[in-house]
Amino acid sequence: MNIDWSSLGFHYTETDYIVRSTFHGHRDEKGQLMGQWSEPEATRDKYLHLHVSATALQYGQEAFEGLKAFRGVDGQARIFRMQANAERMQRSAEGLYMAPVPTDLFCKAIRLALVKNIDYLPPYETGATLYFRPLLIGSTPRLGVGPGVDFEFVVIPSPIGPYYPGKFHCTTFIINNHIDRAAPLGTGQFKVGGNYAASFRATEAAHLQGYDCMFTDAKTHSFIDECSASNFIGIRGNQYITPRSSSILPSITNDSLMTIAREMGYEVIRREIPVSELSEFEEAGCCGTACVISPIGKVIDPDNDTVYTFGNGEPGPKLTELYQALQDIQYGRARDHHGWCEIV
Ligand SMILES: Cc1ncc(COP(=O)(O)O)c(C=O)c1O
């Protein structure tokens, strides 16, 4: 194996093993799903033997997660907040009428995926990490519309490159009020494939123009909702402001940053954010596992012929400090007093 860590992007690089567990079930007379997950197993086989009528393929019964392991400054492997990802996947499973993967089993599968692929954990200071993509799919063959009772859970590891191979830099977003990613009472709060498929028309249109896509709320198209596949953050004075919305994914990165921000003395506010309030933020950014924080330099609102700019096009000092504080915990450079990292 010979990987040039610094030239890896955010794309799939095959590792030796994936980890897999299977659930076979049935519903009892009260509609309760009964059944058991098999012990997670590492396998070199990257293909699933899936029936063409599996509910994942026919009806989109599918959920996924994304989390990372970091090689710390001390050389140790740290997995970041995997229990939080396990719990979020349980909520997604409930949202799509699937069997939840218990936290113990989820964490066991992630640890196994790391240990079996330890050579793929990038060295410290390359900026690269080992990303895990847990995936839960319905495998029951069905043609009649309805949920299945059998599921596959897999963990797909892949080393991924640094999000900022050059330097920490700003991005530009364009607002799309014409395509909704998720409905207010729909599946936006779950990490399920359908939300992403529904967003591609808007995100790809933005990419063709050289931008990322900012979604507004589907009901009124006046509040900031999701920033492509990340949560929005606005900074005004000592306020850290982030959207409260039933159609955005509760980001684990955002949750971590909110905790750090409170500790730094920020007032953390979660509420609806009108698009027009963008003019009041000194700094803006979006956050997620992939980038931690991606500072936003500009937001274009084509429907209102408005361009919002933040700072001088360079990442602002407050988001830079928050970014560094979280990375310091992830790389073991700062004390992890929240117990977010598990050393494996
Ligand atoms: C739609 C969406 N929002 C937000 C996030 C950020 O979530 P997290 O910080 O847990 O990666 C992601 C990425 O997982 C996402 O896909």
PDBQT file of the ligand as one rigid body, heavy atoms in Angstrom, charges set to zero:
ROOT
HETATM    1  C1  LIG A 401     -27.463  17.798   5.305  1.00  0.00    +0.000 C 
HETATM    2  C2  LIG A 401     -26.353  17.857   6.287  1.00  0.00    +0.000 A 
HETATM    3  N1  LIG A 401     -26.360  18.824   7.228  1.00  0.00    +0.000 NA
HETATM    4  C3  LIG A 401     -25.389  18.934   8.155  1.00  0.00    +0.000 A 
HETATM    5  C4  LIG A 401     -24.320  18.055   8.170  1.00  0.00    +0.000 A 
HETATM    6  C5  LIG A 401     -23.270  18.170   9.206  1.00  0.00    +0.000 C 
HETATM    7  O1  LIG A 401     -23.434  17.164  10.173  1.00  0.00    +0.000 OA
HETATM    8  P1  LIG A 401     -22.201  16.599  10.980  1.00  0.00    +0.000 P 
HETATM    9  O2  LIG A 401     -21.567  17.743  11.667  1.00  0.00    +0.000 OA
HETATM   10  O3  LIG A 401     -22.787  15.639  11.954  1.00  0.00    +0.000 OA
HETATM   11  O4  LIG A 401     -21.290  15.958   9.987  1.00  0.00    +0.000 OA
HETATM   12  C6  LIG A 401     -24.256  17.044   7.198  1.00  0.00    +0.000 A 
HETATM   13  C7  LIG A 401     -23.125  16.112   7.165  1.00  0.00    +0.000 C 
HETATM   14  O5  LIG A 401     -23.201  15.083   7.763  1.00  0.00    +0.000 OA
HETATM   15  C8  LIG A 401     -25.289  16.932   6.249  1.00  0.00    +0.000 A 
HETATM   16  O6  LIG A 401     -25.270  15.964   5.317  1.00  0.00    +0.000 OA
ENDROOT
TORSDOF 0
